[in-house]
Amino acid sequence: MPATLSSRDRTHMLLRRELPDRMGLFDHFWPETIRDYWLKEGFPADTAPEDYFGYDLRFGGGWIDTTPLRGLREVVEESDEWQLIRGGNGAVMRLWKHKSGTPEHVDFDCVTPERWETIYKPPLLQFDPGRVDVATTKANIARARAQGVFCFFGSLHVFELLRAALGDEVMLMSLALEPEWIHDFCATYQAFFIRHLDYLFAHAGQPDGAFIYEDLGYNKGLFCSPEMYRALIMPYHAALFDYFHDRGMPVILHSCGGITEGVPLFIEAGIDCLQPMEAKAGVDVVSLARQYGDRLAFMGNIDVRTLESGDRPAIEAEIAGKMDALQSLGAAYFWHTDHSVSPNVRFDDYRFAMEIYRAHAAY
């Protein structure tokens, strides 16, 4: 092992399930956490949290515009607190003006195979360079390279796009009753992604890895059975993950909710790391590491509710207990909250959490 590892080297090692000098470090934030609270509590202005805390990963680019009717954004109704927005996938969502949060599902237009086939599918069959931001991606990759940190491409994929376009009710019913439509939707988007990723990487350069955001679970378990995931969603996950692996890019899968039952299938589909493993949904990283640590790296599971409590002994016990157990198992691990840092976490308490992390991070 080199005397001094870069964050980029460290992250690559962990994603190969090799143990470097220390555990990795990364996190996500609600937008208002720093903007509305931490700046008043001493967080330095014009400083990114990844720079301040020394995270090992950086966002490089992605977020391809996947909406079929690109550019459509119609304000249907609004109040002082929210807007109803009709987007380019035909869905109407309630978006909050002054806080973050999951958009409220209000109405959906893509609710039959016929409407999908005639209105929403055709625009996705054509390559459109306006859907990717080459300049920003290229600049982000160059910055990460200069800093020696791991740079990742980020994107949603087919399950999140199904939910956003069809709505949960129609999607879940269609998984059971209209699997041919689900396959066509997923296959169309899979081809769409490959066309646009080829273009993005050819013109902006290639990031180090991929971070795919697919919320496959809710607080009680998976949205669909493992058997249904294997039959209808997993083939497209596996194809996308193979695409990245063929380019030497490891894959981190983000999924909220109680996803423990699906972990063996996610591994079979080809993920290299699982994130964020929501403690509040019953997911336990130590248990997962005992079962799958030889096949998977882990990122997260630090219960944000404990950080929100401000109880320093409890914060130390949460972090040290899990990190020490993972070290004893030889698990490849990145510190991360079990979703993202909410406005209820105080800046000083998070800094204290970072102190505990650093005291227990060495392998």
HELIX and SHEET records of a PDB file:
HELIX    1   1 SER A    7  LEU A   15  1                                   9    
HELIX    2   2 PRO A   31  GLU A   32  1                                   2    
HELIX    3   3 THR A   33  TYR A   37  3                                   5    
HELIX    4   4 TRP A   38  GLU A   41  5                                   4    
HELIX    5   5 PRO A   49  PHE A   53  1                                   5    
HELIX    6   6 PRO A  113  ARG A  115  1                                   3    
HELIX    7   7 TRP A  116  TYR A  120  3                                   5    
HELIX    8   8 PRO A  122  LEU A  125  5                                   4    
HELIX    9   9 PRO A  129  ARG A  131  5                                   3    
HELIX   10  10 VAL A  134  GLN A  147  1                                  14    
HELIX   11  11 VAL A  158  LEU A  177  1                                  20    
HELIX   12  12 PRO A  179  ALA A  204  1                                  26    
HELIX   13  13 PRO A  226  MET A  228  1                                   3    
HELIX   14  14 TYR A  229  ILE A  233  3                                   5    
HELIX   15  15 MET A  234  ASP A  246  1                                  13    
HELIX   16  16 THR A  260  GLY A  262  5                                   3    
HELIX   17  17 VAL A  263  ALA A  269  1                                   7    
HELIX   18  18 ALA A  279  ALA A  281  5                                   3    
HELIX   19  19 VAL A  285  TYR A  292  1                                   8    
HELIX   20  20 VAL A  304  SER A  309  1                                   6    
HELIX   21  21 ARG A  312  LEU A  329  1                                  18    
HELIX   22  22 PHE A  347  HIS A  360  1                                  14    
SHEET    1   A 8 GLY A  24  LEU A  25  0                                        
SHEET    2   A 8 TYR A 333  TRP A 335  1                                        
SHEET    3   A 8 ALA A 297  MET A 299  1                                        
SHEET    4   A 8 CYS A 273  PRO A 276  1                                        
SHEET    5   A 8 VAL A 251  SER A 255  1                                        
SHEET    6   A 8 GLY A 209  TYR A 213  1                                        
SHEET    7   A 8 PHE A 150  LEU A 156  1                                        
SHEET    8   A 8 LEU A  57  GLY A  62  1                                        
SHEET    1   B 4 ARG A  73  GLU A  78  0                                        
SHEET    2   B 4 TRP A  82  GLY A  87 -1                                        
SHEET    3   B 4 VAL A  92  TRP A  96 -1                                        
SHEET    4   B 4 GLU A 104  ASP A 107 -1                                        
SHEET    1   C 2 GLY A 217  TYR A 218  0                                        
SHEET    2   C 2 GLY A 221  LEU A 222 -1                                        
END                                                                             
